């Protein structure tokens, strides 16, 4: 079985909601603008256990964090080879359609508006040659 995995520092969305205020994070937000603000303001992200999730925008309580962004770039849509190359080097943020169909997803494509961001943290191929992507989402395991 072929696999690529990246060790992730667990970070919390709450810090981004509180500290990246011009992003409309509770109503969709933008990955690119979040990355740009973090990079340009030299803001760094703290681990999940240092910033409690509240589920709504509040006051920024960030101090000095552990994760910094030196740069970011877009990846062409619908190019699996380029995406695999990127994921083998670092997590990749993507937007997905998280409709009611997504909660019981089995296979195929789901059409709709992009309304949820996740991180691709790895990929692989099962013994029966089924390909898969490993995603990290703020929704938890269930």
Secondary structure, DSSP 8 states (H G I E B T S, - for coil): --EEE-----B-HHHHHHH-GGG-GGGT--HHHHHHHHHHTT--B-BGGGS---SS-------S-SB---------TT-HHHHHHHHTTS-EEEEE---HHHHT--SS---S---EEEEEEEEEE-TT--EEEEEE-TT---
